[in-house]
């Protein structure tokens, strides 16, 4: 019964999130998109935005390496640009084309994956019912719904953090190199999603 119930929860979670995918961007989302995910219009002559303007797409070098503002959520910037570039190429659209729902696809998938991850983690601990309860709680929680559709990397950080805790317990129980390597990889992905994730990992390490 575990898998059918989990599938129902994920389908329900998807139905709650899809209507939000095409919502207009709010300030932080739009700012990050201009600098790290898509691009922006700039004045041809100096800063005169009343005159001719041209679109300047974001380069891969900026996506991968630039963080002068401290607001580059690296992993999502990469996934967002890949998703948008693939969509434009598939549709034959110009470099200026943009769609909110398409740009948020990596987050929707990451949010649904985090619901499955918490259920499977608790099932691995021998608590399948608790896992399904946690999955259902995530599925309907307003903040989880928001971050599953907000164009920032918080939900991906949460997904990898859950897996990292799972990997830590597996490594401690098995004392195998495979577990420790998985832990290191997942810690990196969580921090690469959002830098502040390093703080709880430091706490876990100190314990």
C-alpha positions as CSV (number, residue, x, y, z in Angstrom):
1,X,0.0,0.0,0.0
2,X,3.0,2.3,0.4
3,X,3.6,3.0,-3.2
4,X,0.0,3.6,-4.3
5,X,-0.6,6.0,-1.4
6,X,2.7,7.9,-2.2
7,X,1.7,8.2,-5.8
8,X,-1.7,9.7,-4.8
9,X,0.1,12.2,-2.6
10,X,2.5,13.2,-5.3
11,X,-0.3,13.6,-7.9
12,X,-2.3,15.7,-5.4
13,X,0.8,17.8,-4.6
14,X,1.3,18.4,-8.4
15,X,-2.3,19.6,-8.8
16,X,-1.7,22.1,-6.0
17,X,1.5,23.5,-7.5
18,X,0.6,23.6,-11.2
19,X,-1.7,26.7,-11.0
20,X,1.2,28.7,-9.4
21,X,3.7,27.9,-12.1
22,X,2.6,30.7,-14.5
23,X,2.4,33.4,-11.8
24,X,4.3,36.5,-12.5
25,X,7.7,36.8,-10.9
26,X,8.1,38.8,-7.7
27,X,11.1,41.1,-7.0
28,X,13.8,38.6,-6.0
29,X,12.8,36.1,-8.7
30,X,12.9,38.7,-11.4
31,X,16.2,40.3,-10.2
32,X,17.9,36.9,-10.2
33,X,16.5,36.0,-13.6
34,X,17.9,39.1,-15.2
35,X,21.4,38.6,-13.8
36,X,21.8,34.8,-13.7
37,X,19.1,33.0,-15.6
38,X,17.9,34.8,-18.7
39,X,19.2,38.3,-19.4
40,X,18.0,41.9,-19.6
41,X,17.6,44.8,-21.9
42,X,20.4,47.4,-21.7
43,X,20.7,50.9,-23.2
44,X,22.7,51.0,-26.4
45,X,24.1,54.4,-25.4
46,X,25.3,54.7,-21.8
47,X,22.4,54.5,-19.3
48,X,19.8,56.2,-21.5
49,X,16.9,53.7,-21.3
50,X,14.7,56.2,-23.1
51,X,16.8,55.7,-26.3
52,X,17.5,52.5,-28.2
53,X,17.9,49.3,-26.1
54,X,19.1,45.8,-26.8
55,X,18.7,42.4,-25.1
56,X,21.8,41.0,-23.5
57,X,21.5,37.3,-22.7
58,X,23.2,35.9,-19.6
59,X,26.4,34.1,-20.5
60,X,27.4,30.7,-19.1
61,X,30.5,32.3,-17.5
62,X,28.3,34.5,-15.4
63,X,26.0,31.6,-14.5
64,X,28.8,29.4,-13.4
65,X,31.3,31.8,-11.8
66,X,29.8,35.2,-11.0
67,X,28.4,36.0,-7.6
68,X,29.3,39.6,-7.0
69,X,25.8,40.3,-5.6
70,X,25.8,37.2,-3.4
71,X,22.4,36.2,-4.9
72,X,23.5,33.5,-7.4
73,X,21.9,30.2,-6.5
74,X,24.3,28.3,-8.7
75,X,22.5,25.0,-9.2
76,X,19.2,26.6,-10.0
77,X,20.8,29.2,-12.3
78,X,22.4,26.3,-14.3
79,X,19.1,24.3,-14.4
80,X,17.0,27.3,-15.3
81,X,19.3,28.4,-18.1
82,X,19.5,24.8,-19.5
83,X,15.7,24.5,-19.3
84,X,15.0,27.8,-21.0
85,X,17.6,27.3,-23.7
86,X,16.3,23.8,-24.4
87,X,12.7,25.1,-24.6
88,X,13.6,28.0,-26.9
89,X,15.6,25.6,-29.2
90,X,12.8,23.1,-29.3
91,X,10.2,25.8,-30.1
92,X,12.4,27.7,-32.4
93,X,12.0,30.9,-30.4
94,X,14.3,33.9,-30.2
95,X,16.7,34.4,-27.4
96,X,14.4,37.0,-25.8
97,X,11.5,34.5,-25.3
98,X,10.6,33.7,-21.7
99,X,7.9,31.7,-19.9
100,X,7.5,31.7,-16.1
101,X,6.2,28.1,-16.0
102,X,9.0,26.7,-18.1
103,X,11.6,28.6,-16.0
104,X,10.2,27.0,-12.8
105,X,10.1,23.4,-14.0
106,X,13.3,22.3,-12.2
107,X,11.8,23.6,-8.9
108,X,8.5,21.7,-9.4
109,X,10.4,18.5,-10.0
110,X,12.7,19.2,-7.1
111,X,9.7,19.8,-4.8
112,X,7.9,16.6,-5.8
113,X,11.2,14.7,-5.4
114,X,11.6,16.1,-1.9
115,X,8.1,14.8,-1.0
116,X,9.1,11.3,-2.2
117,X,12.5,11.6,-0.5
118,X,11.1,12.2,3.0
119,X,8.7,9.3,2.6
120,X,11.4,6.9,1.5
121,X,13.8,8.1,4.1
122,X,11.4,7.4,6.9
123,X,10.4,4.1,5.3
124,X,14.1,3.1,5.3
125,X,14.1,3.9,9.0
126,X,11.2,1.4,9.5
127,X,8.4,4.0,9.7
128,X,6.5,3.8,6.4
129,X,3.3,5.4,7.9
130,X,5.3,8.3,9.3
131,X,6.9,8.7,5.9
132,X,3.5,8.9,4.2
133,X,2.3,11.4,6.8
134,X,5.4,13.5,6.3
135,X,4.9,13.4,2.5
136,X,1.3,14.4,2.8
137,X,2.3,17.2,5.2
138,X,4.9,18.5,2.7
139,X,2.3,18.2,-0.1
140,X,-0.2,20.6,1.5
141,X,2.1,22.9,3.4
142,X,1.9,26.5,2.1
143,X,5.6,27.1,2.4
144,X,6.5,23.9,0.6
145,X,4.0,24.8,-2.2
146,X,5.5,28.2,-2.4
147,X,9.1,27.1,-2.7
148,X,8.2,24.4,-5.1
149,X,7.2,27.1,-7.5
150,X,9.4,30.0,-6.6
151,X,12.3,30.7,-8.9
152,X,15.0,30.3,-6.2
153,X,16.9,27.3,-5.1
154,X,15.5,26.7,-1.5
155,X,13.5,23.7,-2.4
156,X,16.4,22.0,-4.1
157,X,18.5,22.7,-1.0
158,X,15.9,21.0,1.1
159,X,15.7,18.0,-1.2
160,X,19.5,17.4,-1.0
161,X,19.6,18.1,2.7
162,X,17.1,15.3,3.3
163,X,19.2,13.0,1.2
164,X,22.3,14.1,3.0
165,X,20.9,13.2,6.4
166,X,19.9,9.8,5.0
167,X,23.4,9.3,3.6
168,X,24.9,10.3,7.0
169,X,22.8,7.7,8.8
170,X,23.6,5.1,6.2
171,X,27.4,5.9,6.4
172,X,27.3,5.7,10.2
173,X,25.5,2.3,10.2
174,X,27.5,0.7,7.4
175,X,30.8,2.5,7.8
176,X,31.4,2.1,4.1
177,X,33.2,4.5,1.8
178,X,30.2,4.6,-0.5
179,X,28.1,6.1,2.2
180,X,30.7,8.8,3.0
181,X,31.1,9.6,-0.6
182,X,27.4,10.0,-1.0
183,X,27.2,12.2,2.0
184,X,30.0,14.5,0.6
185,X,28.3,14.7,-2.8
186,X,24.9,15.5,-1.3
187,X,26.4,18.1,1.1
188,X,28.1,19.8,-1.9
189,X,24.8,19.8,-3.9
190,X,22.9,21.3,-1.0
191,X,25.4,24.1,-0.4
192,X,25.7,24.6,-4.2
193,X,21.9,25.1,-4.2
194,X,22.0,27.6,-1.4
195,X,25.2,28.7,0.5
196,X,23.5,29.0,3.9
197,X,23.0,25.2,3.9
198,X,26.6,25.0,5.1
199,X,25.5,26.2,8.6
200,X,23.4,23.2,9.5
201,X,26.0,20.9,8.0
202,X,28.6,22.4,10.3
203,X,26.3,21.8,13.2
204,X,25.9,18.2,12.3
205,X,29.6,17.8,11.9
206,X,30.3,19.3,15.3
207,X,27.9,16.9,16.9
